[in-house]
């Protein structure tokens, strides 16, 4: 049961990371490239993902999975047209 519990948290954090980065990707795409706002829109979600990973005791070896979710969230958020 511990195996499924751990990977359930990994999946939940993957979805959390992806959904958290969608709005930041949207506003990043609207800002001037390489400006301070652009930089902040990329990096502001990182402490929240770190905090969530730390509080759920998910191992450090899953960080590339969360980085992938963040990148995909930023890219797809940038392509949103609301």
N, C-alpha and C positions, 0 to 999 in steps of 0.2 A: 504494500500500500504506500510506503514511503516513496517508491519510485514514481508512481502516478501523481502523488501529491507534489513532488518537486517539479515535475514537468508541467503540471497544471499551472503552477506559479510562473514558470518560464513562459508559457503561452499567454497567461493573463498580462504579464509585464510586456511581452511582445506587442500585444494589442494596445496596451496603455501607451507605450512608446510611440507606436504608429499614430494613434489618434491624437496624442499630445502634439506631435510634430506637424500634423495637417494644417492647423490654422497658422502656425509659425511659418510654414512653407508658403502659405498663401500671401501673408503680409511681406515675407522676404522677397517674393517675386515682384511685388509692387514697389519695392524700395530700390534706390540706386545701388548698382552693383559695387561691392567692395567698400561701401560706406559703413559708418559705425552702426547704424540701424540694421543693415544687412548682416553684419557680424553678430550683433546681439540676437537677432531672430534665429540664427543658427544655434547659438550657444546657450540661450536662456533655458531651454528644456532639459539640458544635461543634468543640472543638480536635482531636478525632480525625479528623473529616471534613476540617478544614483541613490537618492533617498528611498525610493520604492524598492530598489534591488537590495539595499542594505536592510530595510525593515522586514523584508520577506526572507532574508537569509539565503538568497540565491547566490550560487557560487560565481566567482570571478570568471570562470571559463565560458560563461554564457554572454559576456559583454559583446563579442562580435555579432551575436544574434540581435542584440538590442541596438547596436550601431547600424546594422542592416535595416532594422525597422525604422530607425530615425531617418536614415537617408531616403528610404522609400517614402516615408511620410512627408519629408521636405520636398521631394520631387513631385509627388502627386498633389500635394498642397499647392505647389507653384503652378500646376496645370489647371487647378480649379477655376471655374468662371462662374462667379455668383452674381 
